[in-house]
Amino acid sequence: MTQKLVVIGNGMAGARTVEEILARNGDFAVTMFGDEPYGNYNRIMLSNLLAGVETEEGIFLNDLAWYRDNGITLNAGVKIERIDAAAKTVHDSNGVATPYDKLIIATGSYSWTPPMKNVHNPKRGYHQGVFAFRTLDDTRGMIRYARDHERAVVIGGGLLGLEAARGLQNHVSHVTLLHAMGHLMERQLDPKAGQMLQASVEGKLGIKVITNAMTTEILGKDRVTGVKLADGTVIECDVVVIAAGIRPNTEMVANSGLPVERGIVVDDQMRVEGQSDIYSVGECAQHRGSLYGLVAPLWDQAKVLADHITGTTDVAYTGSKLHTKLKVAGIDVASMGLIAPEHDEDEVIVYNEPKKGVYKQLIIREDVLVGATLVGDNSKAASLIQHFDRGTPLPEERSELIFDIGGPAGEQSPEEMPDDTQVCNCNGVSKGAICGVVAGGCGTVSGVMDKTRAGKGCGTCKPLVQRIVEWANGGAAEEDPAASWYVPGVPMPKPELMAAIRKYELKSVSSVFAKLVPGQKEDAKSKMGLASLLKMMWADEYVDERDARFINDRVHANIQRDGTFSVVPQMKGGVTTPAQLRKIAEVAEKYDVPMVKLTGGQRIDLLGVPKEQLPAMWADLDMPSGYAYAKSFRTVKTCVGSDFCRFGVGDSTALGIAIEERFQGLEGPGKMKLAVTGCPRNCAEAYVKDLGVVAIDGGRWEIYVGGAAGAHIRKGDLLATVDSAEEVIRLTGRFLQYYRENANWLERTYSFVPRIGIDRIREIVIDDADGIAAALDAAVEEAVQAYKDPWKERAEPATPGQFRTSLPLTVLPQVPVRS
């Protein structure tokens, strides 16, 4: 008979436990409650989200389809207020009682706020500019607020505080880290290691660190202006992030009469003390007096709980030996066991190289490794963790534990690793689990990562995952056939796909799926890439299907976080007129635009525009689209050039305008940003654009390709030096067309150019070694001639709902509140 299982908590521990139960074919009807209005995401990756190296989509572990596919009722954004153990019901914030046969409490932890004056505002929670760092909403709020401010203070020098400080550097110009203790990460590192880490954080990252810093007050009446320390020191700032530690979420459980000390008291089967049908798992659970904040112990707990609740009675969780191997703000750190000797007989081995930021300490007791600390070099961490976990005999030459002596450098080979060696700490994946997936027929690294989640946390274990897959596969990982596909839903590389499209004259996205995909199965993720490719290939013969476009392309505007859009009229080469400026100002006032901003591409951005107002605004502006939303040719940035600048040797403004007029709106596999600068002083940043043109003496121009100055930094490669503006335009078109035809979907030129090689690109674009230069010129000419300003068609919507009022964006529909 199917039992009713209720899970309070939809975080990493709660969702992982449900996954383990499902894997054991437990006969349960599962209902889950989560405080946050989302599916399940990886909290460890919030620091990467803050740093801008991960997207929100990339941190989610279980999407909504996973809950549906597994028959799980998810009540997201619904808080449980009381547990009635006698009646076996839980009562939520909507006043609804849900019965259970088995209950799992996985309420996790909350961010602890040290006592400080003025940290809270009675009307809005935290004082304006103050943030905790625990949830996705916390991270979103930090990113939004920090963008408009310059100086941040992070309170807390543990792992989370260091990651917050590193992430904030992506948004503000100055970060100060305050730590109340004498050295950083004092729970994992000894004072010497903590000081070494501090030196690296300050010297390599430019983050100011102040230890023994007790913050007593948040300054500022309406918003944060600084913080005050116990010694009277005032540090000016406009953003404060509190990452001073976590505390178990146990208040509701204690109020419900269940046993709570520091955490919810559980036995070796993860049952709440005195309860046969209530379990607890994760950071909120207290086992044998201990609380665990690392993920590896939580995965161990989840397995034992799942075994027991599905009928395996002879299982027990006996505690975990804590170890961690990670990058802290980009610096290698590993820690396990003791951080200082406890007995006079303890053997201590220390290696310290301050100039390189490397520190290693081992603590050995009776020939067993009982503690290790590594900073700046984790090359021997995996083997040390094995010795620590298993208590295996150590080499007599202790230096072999921390250095590769008398043999090739490197980690322990996969062959030597026991099957239960934990490879991925973030997701609790062992070598045996990886080998099992390979034995089951999955021989690609990406496939193994998808099936096991190994390497999908912090990412530091990816090289080891690859080595294990290669070893388990007999020496080499299989090549993932999908890796060469242009889009995931059509099993063809780009050249084959284009050949098939031409052969069968497929001019719409739906026709590609119908002809080229087995079973004619359509794939939503592939539609955008196919639409771009077809528009590039067929120009005005392309058959537009609106559902193949991303929202930006459907309404010719860039969607913002709150569901509004931006309006960016074209300003060729960054040049405008008083009449244009006057018109933009009048339109901004008329439609009460929340923000008017100068962009990095020398244009004016009107932000916060509702979708239904877009056609009327463009009609009033009566200016061409600036293409600030599409995977296309965007803009050409210019300096003032030779007309006004004392140093200018070429008319960069005129050439930039000519290039923008020529290639405006040109479709591509990725966005294309250009610049023309009138001399090598590079005021228009031409060296770091997808294509940049630089004037040099003698009336000549240098053309650079494959540059970048965003999340990736790369100076472009010199494609050619030419004698005329006409030659610049001709080679620009030829290069862009070659890129359009040969780049992967979403591959920017800064990846495309190194992949193909600048010498090979010169052979094709300059020397015509393949005899295709004329075809490239003709193809780009056809595309240019097919150009239409999308806002010229504003009076006739493509579909009835094209500019219909948008609902506010929500990540997940909220459960209705019952009266």
Order of alpha helices (4+ residues) and beta strands (2+ residues): beta-alpha-beta-beta-alpha-alpha-beta-alpha-beta-beta-beta-beta-beta-beta-beta-beta-beta-alpha-beta-alpha-beta-alpha-beta-beta-beta-beta-beta-beta-alpha-beta-beta-beta-alpha-beta-beta-beta-beta-beta-alpha-beta-beta-alpha-alpha-alpha-alpha-alpha-alpha-alpha-beta-beta-alpha-beta-beta-alpha-beta-alpha-beta-beta-beta-beta-beta-beta-alpha-alpha-alpha-alpha
